Each structure stands twice: as structure tokens, then as C-alpha cells.
Amino acid sequence: MTKHTHHEIGDHAACIRLVPIFNHLEDSAMNYIAEKAHTKQYQKGEFLFRSQEKEDTLYIINRGKIRIYRLADSGKEQLVRILSPGDFTGEWTLFNPDAV
């Protein structure tokens, strides 16, 4: 089991180090990514984004959990996955030059 620690707001490098695609990078690369990072807090029930919106953000979960779901034609929620600290979503924006 992986131990997750909670980081102070603004401690982007510590949060980024939780992510497997970043945690092997040298300090200079990690610092560059941390400079680009922004901390945002969400309340329970608040949306990060909706599927019809064009999204160009990589989200890294620092605290709490995020539920990703789709709505069926019937209106019922279909759970896709649950993100916990160290998990991320939106990684396609890193590799897609047309994402912005």
C-alpha cells in the first residue's frame, strides 16, 4: 500500500512527485512543472469539468477523492473511476499539441 502525505497549498513539487509519470524526473524538470502548477480547492459536489467541455488541464489529486462518471441515456450515473491522492486525469493534454 502506498503512503500518501498531504501537502501544504502551494507545495506543488511534493504533489507532483506523487505522480508516476513525473516522480523520476530530475529536480530541474520537476521545478519547471511545479512553476506551471496551480492549486485549486473544490467543494464536495463541485465539478472539475464536464465531458462536453474542451479541457486543457492536467489534474493531480492532492487530497480527497474525485469521482469520474458518465450519465447513461436514462440519466443514471455510471461510475468510470475514483481518483485518490497521487492519481491524475487529463494527461492527454501533455502529449496533444492541439489541446490548448
Buried (B, 14 or more C-beta within 10 A) or exposed (E): EEEBEEBEEEBBBBBBBBBEEBEEBEEEEBEEBBEEBEEEEEEEEEEBEEEEEEBEEBBBBBEEEBEEEEEEEEEEEEEEEEBEBBBBBBEEBEEEEEBE
